[in-house]
Amino acid sequence: MKRTTVHEEYEPLGQRLGRFFALVGVVFAIIAAVLITQRLSTDALALITGAVLTGAVLLPVCAFLGFLVLRREPRRESRPEYPQGAMPIVLQMPYIQPAVDSRALPYADSGPRREFTIVE
């Protein structure tokens, strides 16, 4: 007759606590949703339902776009190739203030000066 020993494997405490808090969070969310929806008007409830359903429809689209973006190859930095020892030449144009004729401005010749009287 052979003896067999049974070793029970225990889950780590962090895993058990995580599962417990997830369960408590789900129960809290369900209770809060029920209490809040009982107090909402029909229009407000329809608005929230539409927002949630719209978000649910957008999730797969966003996941697909994220997959496409992450799947792409990383871009290689394109550096201009210069001959050995040659430095690039950078030309900069100096800023020249444009000459503006004050007579060409629309407010320069607006007619005779007007006077105003303040009445209290």
C-alpha positions as CSV (number, residue, x, y, z in Angstrom):
1,M,0.0,0.0,0.0
2,K,1.5,3.3,-1.1
3,R,1.0,6.5,0.7
4,T,0.4,9.6,-1.2
5,T,0.7,13.0,0.2
6,V,-1.5,15.8,-1.0
7,H,0.1,19.2,-1.1
8,E,-2.4,22.0,-1.5
9,E,-1.0,25.0,-3.3
10,Y,-1.8,28.3,-1.8
11,E,-2.3,31.4,-3.8
12,P,-0.2,34.4,-2.9
13,L,-1.9,37.0,-0.6
14,G,-1.6,39.7,-3.3
15,Q,-3.6,37.6,-5.8
16,R,-6.3,36.9,-3.3
17,L,-6.6,40.5,-2.2
18,G,-6.7,41.7,-5.8
19,R,-9.6,39.3,-6.5
20,F,-11.4,40.4,-3.3
21,F,-11.1,44.1,-4.1
22,A,-12.2,43.5,-7.7
23,L,-15.3,41.7,-6.5
24,V,-16.1,44.4,-3.9
25,G,-15.6,47.0,-6.7
26,V,-18.0,45.2,-9.1
27,V,-20.6,44.9,-6.3
28,F,-20.3,48.6,-5.4
29,A,-20.6,49.6,-9.1
30,I,-23.7,47.6,-9.5
31,I,-25.4,48.9,-6.4
32,A,-24.4,52.5,-7.2
33,A,-25.7,52.1,-10.8
34,V,-29.1,50.8,-9.5
35,L,-29.4,53.6,-6.9
36,I,-28.5,56.3,-9.3
37,T,-30.7,55.1,-12.1
38,Q,-33.7,55.0,-9.8
39,R,-33.4,58.8,-9.2
40,L,-32.7,59.9,-12.8
41,S,-35.3,61.2,-15.2
42,T,-36.1,59.3,-18.4
43,D,-34.1,61.8,-20.6
44,A,-31.0,61.7,-18.4
45,L,-31.1,57.9,-18.4
46,A,-31.4,57.9,-22.2
47,L,-28.4,60.3,-22.4
48,I,-26.2,58.1,-20.2
49,T,-27.3,54.9,-22.0
50,G,-26.4,56.5,-25.3
51,A,-23.0,57.6,-24.1
52,V,-22.2,54.2,-22.7
53,L,-23.3,52.4,-25.9
54,T,-21.3,54.8,-28.0
55,G,-18.3,54.2,-25.9
56,A,-18.8,50.4,-26.3
57,V,-19.0,50.8,-30.1
58,L,-15.9,52.9,-30.2
59,L,-13.8,50.4,-28.1
60,P,-13.1,47.9,-30.9
61,V,-12.4,50.7,-33.4
62,C,-9.9,52.3,-31.0
63,A,-8.3,48.9,-30.3
64,F,-7.9,48.2,-34.0
65,L,-6.3,51.6,-34.6
66,G,-4.0,51.1,-31.7
67,F,-3.0,47.7,-33.1
68,L,-2.2,49.2,-36.4
69,V,-0.1,52.0,-34.9
70,L,1.8,49.6,-32.7
71,R,2.4,47.1,-35.5
72,R,4.2,49.6,-37.7
73,E,7.9,49.5,-37.9
74,P,9.7,52.2,-36.0
75,R,10.7,55.0,-38.2
76,R,14.4,55.3,-39.0
77,E,15.9,58.7,-38.5
78,S,16.9,60.0,-41.8
79,R,20.2,61.9,-41.6
80,P,21.6,63.6,-44.6
81,E,24.8,62.0,-45.7
82,Y,27.7,64.4,-46.0
83,P,31.1,63.7,-47.4
84,Q,33.7,62.9,-44.7
85,G,34.7,66.1,-43.0
86,A,32.3,68.4,-44.9
87,M,30.0,70.5,-42.7
88,P,26.6,71.5,-43.8
89,I,26.2,75.2,-44.8
90,V,23.2,76.9,-43.3
91,L,22.1,80.2,-44.9
92,Q,19.9,82.6,-43.0
93,M,18.3,85.6,-44.4
94,P,18.3,88.7,-42.2
95,Y,14.9,90.0,-41.2
96,I,14.0,93.2,-43.1
97,Q,11.2,95.3,-41.8
98,P,8.8,96.1,-44.6
99,A,8.5,99.7,-45.5
100,V,4.9,100.8,-44.9
101,D,3.6,104.1,-46.2
102,S,1.4,105.6,-43.5
103,R,-1.0,106.9,-46.2
104,A,-1.7,103.4,-47.3
105,L,-3.1,102.4,-43.9
106,P,-6.9,102.5,-43.8
107,Y,-7.1,104.4,-40.5
108,A,-4.5,107.1,-41.4
109,D,-6.8,109.4,-43.2
110,S,-10.2,108.9,-41.6
111,G,-11.4,112.5,-42.0
112,P,-11.6,115.5,-39.7
113,R,-11.1,115.0,-36.0
114,R,-14.4,114.4,-34.1
115,E,-15.1,115.8,-30.7
116,F,-17.3,114.1,-28.1
117,T,-19.1,115.6,-25.1
118,I,-19.7,113.3,-22.1
119,V,-23.1,113.9,-20.4
120,E,-23.4,112.9,-16.8
